[in-house]
Amino acid sequence: MSKRISGNFISRRDFFRRGAAAAAAAGLFHVGQSRAQSRGGRIVILGFDGAEPSLVRALMEKNGLPALSRLAEQGTAGVTRTTAPPQSPVAWTSFGTCKNPGGHNIFDFIRRDPAGPSGPVPMVGTGRLIPPEIGADGMLKTPARGENFRMGMPFWQVADAQGLRVKLFNLPYVYPPDPLRHGRMLSGLGVPDLRGTNSTYFLLAEELKSDVENVSGGKRIRLVLDGSGEGSISLPGPRDTRRPFSDPAAYLAVSLRVRVDRTEKRGQIAADGKSVDLVEGAWSDWLPVVFRYSAQVAVSGIVRFFPMSLGAPVRIYASCAQFHPGDPYTDLTTPPDFSRELASRYGLFKTIGWDLDTHALRQNDLPEDAFLEDSRRTMAWRERMTLDELDRDDWDVLVSVWTDTDRVAHMFWRFLDPKHPLYREDVPAAWRGALDDTLRRMDGIIGRVMERLRPDDTLIVMSDHGFGSWRTAFDVNAWLRDEGWLAVSDPARAAEGFLQGIDWSRTRAYALGLSSVYLNLAGRERSGTVSEADAGRLRAELREKLMGLRAPDGAPLFREITTRESYQGEAMNAAPDLVLGYAEGFQNSKNCARGAVGNALFEPNQDKWSGEHAASAAADLPGIFFCSRKLDQNAPHIQDYGPAILRHFDRDVPADFEGQAFLI
């Protein structure tokens, strides 16, 4: 979809092309600087995940973003070139490691174990939570811990080793937090819930016919209240590895006591002697909960509620059970006690990485207005912490990130694009203007940070990628099947996903994840059929065929498809063979992303998750870039920030960093 800029239409592609051309004309990409060239002063980076440059520019033209307008006037405005694919885990990991995905091992939200027992097995792409090991005597043998699949040392650890004091708050996909001698870190996007998932919400509802209903991203639990409006439910929490997944007690649970006054539309939820009040249509306070492995081992968590109805029937949204910041399941911060310090400073706060519940909104188990109110609260809390830490004057580099710009765009883009299947004009103004409102809040944060800066400080505002509309889903696996690249042995199982029901002995290629296509390579995949000698030819052939595909209206389906040859580094065995870059309006179908083989090639996107970027062409989706100083660079690559910071302070840049230092 094109965006209106100053009365004229300019596509995202043209906007980036002009910025890049101007950058090239200016003679950019300086590799380093001497001590005499260093400006000195501290550096602040404010990151806003998924902030789309064309929307930002449009609001600036309407005088809607005064802080960014001041930055552009006094300093530099441009774009951040991003990774292929332009996904948050890939891009933010390149930001940290200053490497391409082949060097840092994060290629997609979903990865696969190519050597599964009968074929490739899907896995979470970024990391995992490993539950604790409990002995037969009930004592703790090994504590829970997080694991990050990232390879390479990020620039903040390099800076820390050279004496710089770095603070990093809510940086995506840095879980568990990295050790630092001189700095502080609070992990953000990527921190799981207590169940080890991205975020599993709960709906407590009277009208359910079964005790538990599993839905995408959540669980609906039947609530039974007696004549006085009282009842209880069992809320599942951490995994108990002493029991198999098939065991009903495979996850620990806590009993919640629910009391509702249907007439007053009020109530209360209690656990372990603590309670929170419920008011229909309002967010509750945090309720501390305790999950017990044994008499000796327990896990602390927090839950929050939004009662949608306290009449008849009762319907109460419950957040995922997440880490208690004062007693976290695993480390959330560096140093570890920093999360406890924050809890003592502010009280209980949200610790889940996926901090806005898009799952519940998609399932109509959380209203749009409640979602937006949660976003406002989340942005405000992170601003408060950032400003506090900014004022403490114990740092050289401060990086703080907000993800609301991404989540709101995912869920409310349907009201920006008249061509989207879910577009409606008869919706509240707050829904139509949700993304603009979020960008204005972003601008307010930037302005308040600017007020606290010293004259010699440098402020950078950036995003990891841009955004666009998702109108139509394409099932790559269905196309591969129809074209003879993939063979199905059990259509019913194949339709369920997770790479089931596939005849690997007759399969040459398969798709998994939001943007990845793999060859069934012999020696890499356990049941591989493609020889290494044929792999290059087949990658080129498959890319050519896909690039030749046309959408139902005759337009090209793909803008660009990258092959694994564009990557390099120690993680190449995990690299996909092709990275899809769709034309505007198209993305991988959700079925295909989870490794299913469907029937229809094209389907209209009827999901509230209406904005997307994950499998778009990287050249079409740069992020924003603003700097308080006039630079000779207005289109840095996301890999370039780390080397630029190190050179600014006249520190050594590791030889394996691929980013190019620009002069700050």
Secondary structure, 3 states (H helix, E strand, C coil): CCEEECCEEECHHHHHHHHHHHHHHCCCCCCCCCHHHCCCCCEEEEEECCCCHHHHHHHHHCCCCHHHHHHHHHCEEEEEECCCCCCHHHHHHHHHHCCCHHHHCCCCCEEEECCCCCCCEEEECCEEEECCEECCCCCEEECCEEEECCCCCCHHHHHHHCCCCEEEEEECCCCCCCCCCCCEEEECCCCCCCCCCCCCEEEEECCCCCCEEEECCEEEEECCCCCCCEEEEEEEEEECCCCCCCCCCCEEEEEEEEEEECCCCEEEEEECCEEEEEECCCCCCCEEEEEECCCCCEEEEEECEEEEEECCCEEEEECCCEECCCCCCCCCEECCCHHHHHHHHHCCCCCCCCCCCHHHHHCCCCCHHHHHHHHHHHHHHHHHHHHHHHHCCCCCEEEEEECHHHHHHHHHHHHCCCCCCCCCCCCCHHHHCHHHHHHHHHHHHHHHHHHHCCCCCEEEEECCCCCEEEEEEECHHHHHHHCCCCCECCHHHHHHCCCCCECHHHCCEEEECCCEEEECEECCECCCCECHHHHHHHHHHHHHHHHCCECCCCCECEEEEEEHHHCCCCCHHHCCCEEEEECCEEEECHHHHCCCCCCCCEEECCCCCCEECCCECHHHCCEEEEECCCCCCCCCECCCHHHHHHHHCCCCCCCCCCCCCCCC
